[in-house]
Amino acid sequence: MMTEELLVKTLLDARPRLVAGAFAVVRDAHAAEDVFQEVLVRALRLRESFSDEGGVLAWARVTARNLGIDQVRRAGRLDEILSELALDALDARLEDIADSHGQRAEAMRVCLEGLTVESRLLLRMRYDEGRKGAELSRLLRRNEAAIYKALSRLHQALRQCINRRLAAQEIAWP
């Protein structure tokens, strides 16, 4: 049995895919969000019947699709709905995207850990704290052009590291 915390985390992590799948059926962003909320409520009620994340995600995809179809049917727009084959293909593609995103994030984490402390500090200040070139230059007592050059080199090094890691797993990085 899944804990309530794990169930909610699993569904919130999958929210973009579930909402996208619902949107493909209902073709309305607000209605797709409503479908996701209903899936979450129903999952919490049925929490004891789920044993793992894979099971709850499979159930959530089917439930979101069926709830979306019910909404379309109630609105009298059933002729606008995608075919079951198209919905199955969309579900499969959304899963592929989610899997590759997780592997990219892991590659990024490993590559960031391999950077020097100074490089990680520069990236943290730039992206986590949102500091721009002039402010970074002042804080780090470096020429602004040198800051931009360092950031450019870090981007290139990270991209190469991520590409190497993903190539070993045969995943393309844009």
Buried (B, 14 or more C-beta within 10 A) or exposed (E): EBEEEBBBEBBEBBBBBBBBBBBBBBBBEEBBBBBBEBBBEBBEEEBEEBEEBEEBBBBBBEBBBEBBBBBBEEEEEEEEBBEEEEBEEBBEEBBEEBEBEEBBEBBBEEBBEEBEEEBBEBBEBBEEEEBEBEBBBEEBEBEBEEBEEBBEEBEEBBEEBBBEBBEEEEBEBE
